[in-house]
Structure formats: structure tokens, C-alpha cells
């Protein structure tokens, strides 16, 4: 609905776009647009707007430290009935989050100076064109002797059998 509101009645190169042409291009009925514009707000959106005010109030009153669980508990102490997941969802929509205590998670970071092993099978990943197979696919096979590299042919569509050369089909 916001897209239609933004682009309707906008003059571009002397053309004026209405709701119906925009809806035709976007492939939905204009009645859907008009119904959504005249429909009253849903109960969930109304109560969400009221709850957002309470969430921000509790968040600010506690020095912007409380997370979803603590805000949910504080709201219940004050008699505001709501779910914990709902509080978390509304906090995400508001862009607020509680303070994270403790250490940051450390992940493995590769050293830039480390020598990388070479490509032992001389792979070439460049394609001649988009959506095309590149030469052969390789298959690694583990044997008692060790690892062997075996090439597999790509599937190709073969032309139909044209018969023997020089033999007339009608004579056959």
C-alpha cells in the first residue's frame, strides 16, 4: 500500500499514474488497495502501539539496561498483561535492546601471514558463459593405495541417429 501511495499521481515525463495502472503492473486487484485504505486498524496494531509506549517507559526508567525478560517481568508487576515474545518483538521493532554482560564470543580468525597449500589438482573454476558446465567434473576416490582423481564426463545430449552414411531411408 505504501508503494502505491508513493507512486500514484506522481508526474513523470508528463504522465500521471493512477491506482489502477499501478495495481495492474503489480498484479493485485485495486479493490484490495481501497479495502486496506478504508479498513480500521486491527486490534493487534492498536494494542501494540499502546504496549510500545509502556515498553519505552520501562526501558528509559531503568537506565536503558533492561532486556526483554526484565521489561516483561516489570510490566507484569505493574499489571500490564502481555507475552514475553511479544515484548521481544516490539523491542526489535523499536530498535532497543538490553545490555549484554560478559565477554564477547571469540571465533577462530585465520592468520594472514600463514602459507596456504597449493591447488594440487589444478582446478579451474572459470566458466565460458553463465549457466554452463565447465569441462569435466572430478570425483575423488579413496583406495587402499591412496586417493585417486577420476574424471567423469558431463551429460551431453546426443543428436538422433541418422542411419548409416550413404544408405537411403526409402530403400530400407
DANOR-V445546 format. One line per field, one symbol per residue. phi: phi as a letter, one per 40 degrees, with the letter a starting at -180 (. if undefined). burial: + if it has 24 or more other ideal C-beta (glycine too) atoms within 12 Angstrom, else -. A space follows every 10 residues. Layout:
# DANOR-V445546
phi->???
burial->???
This chain:
# DANOR-V445546
phi->.cccccbcfc cbfgcbbbcc ccccccgacc cccccccccc cccccccccc cccccccccc cbffbccccc ccccccccgc cacccccccc ccccgbaccc chcccbbcbc cccccccccc bfcbccccac fbcbfbcbbc bcbccibbbb cbcccbcccc ccgccgcccc cd
burial->---+---+-- --------+- -+-------- --+------- ---------- ++-+++-++- -----+++-+ ++-++----- -+---+++-+ +--+-+-+-- ---------- ---------- ---------- ---------- ---------- ---------- ---------- --
